[in-house]
Amino acid sequence: MEPTAAILSGFAIANMVLLGILMFCFAKIYAKTKAQLPIGMIVFAGMLFLHNIISAFAYFSMEQIFSHEVFPYMLGITIAELGAIVVLLKITLD
């Protein structure tokens, strides 16, 4: 596996871990309040989780198809997504 593909996969897996924590937090909030917003946030986080599953799978299995010039841009997008998830998790936990 190319080092860049391994790095991208690592960030995608980190995103999945944080999204799993977020979905758990939103489920606890829903159980306490029965509000609809946490359900929407669970669906939103679930879609991002699915996106990261597909991305990690693609990085592992189809790296020979990707142009290597694209990897830095994909890494930037994945790191930006990780940053946004961290901010959302911090806000949720506060």
Contacts in CASP RR format, 6 or more apart in sequence:
PFRMAT RR
TARGET T0000
AUTHOR 0000-0000-0000
METHOD contacts of the structure
MODEL  1
MEPTAAILSGFAIANMVLLGILMFCFAKIYAKTKAQLPIGMIVFAGMLFL
HNIISAFAYFSMEQIFSHEVFPYMLGITIAELGAIVVLLKITLD
1 9 0 8 1.000
1 60 0 8 1.000
1 63 0 8 1.000
2 63 0 8 1.000
2 68 0 8 1.000
2 71 0 8 1.000
4 68 0 8 1.000
4 71 0 8 1.000
4 72 0 8 1.000
4 75 0 8 1.000
5 59 0 8 1.000
5 60 0 8 1.000
5 63 0 8 1.000
5 66 0 8 1.000
5 71 0 8 1.000
6 59 0 8 1.000
7 75 0 8 1.000
8 55 0 8 1.000
8 59 0 8 1.000
8 71 0 8 1.000
8 74 0 8 1.000
8 75 0 8 1.000
8 78 0 8 1.000
9 56 0 8 1.000
9 59 0 8 1.000
9 60 0 8 1.000
10 56 0 8 1.000
11 75 0 8 1.000
11 78 0 8 1.000
11 79 0 8 1.000
11 82 0 8 1.000
12 52 0 8 1.000
12 55 0 8 1.000
12 56 0 8 1.000
12 59 0 8 1.000
12 78 0 8 1.000
13 52 0 8 1.000
13 56 0 8 1.000
14 82 0 8 1.000
15 48 0 8 1.000
15 52 0 8 1.000
15 78 0 8 1.000
15 81 0 8 1.000
15 82 0 8 1.000
15 85 0 8 1.000
16 49 0 8 1.000
16 52 0 8 1.000
16 53 0 8 1.000
16 56 0 8 1.000
18 82 0 8 1.000
18 85 0 8 1.000
18 86 0 8 1.000
18 89 0 8 1.000
19 45 0 8 1.000
19 46 0 8 1.000
19 48 0 8 1.000
19 49 0 8 1.000
19 52 0 8 1.000
19 85 0 8 1.000
20 45 0 8 1.000
20 49 0 8 1.000
21 89 0 8 1.000
22 41 0 8 1.000
22 45 0 8 1.000
22 85 0 8 1.000
22 88 0 8 1.000
22 89 0 8 1.000
22 92 0 8 1.000
23 42 0 8 1.000
23 45 0 8 1.000
23 46 0 8 1.000
23 49 0 8 1.000
25 89 0 8 1.000
25 92 0 8 1.000
25 93 0 8 1.000
26 38 0 8 1.000
26 39 0 8 1.000
26 40 0 8 1.000
26 41 0 8 1.000
26 42 0 8 1.000
26 45 0 8 1.000
26 92 0 8 1.000
27 38 0 8 1.000
27 42 0 8 1.000
29 35 0 8 1.000
29 38 0 8 1.000
29 92 0 8 1.000
30 38 0 8 1.000
30 39 0 8 1.000
30 42 0 8 1.000
48 81 0 8 1.000
48 85 0 8 1.000
55 78 0 8 1.000
58 66 0 8 1.000
66 74 0 8 1.000
END
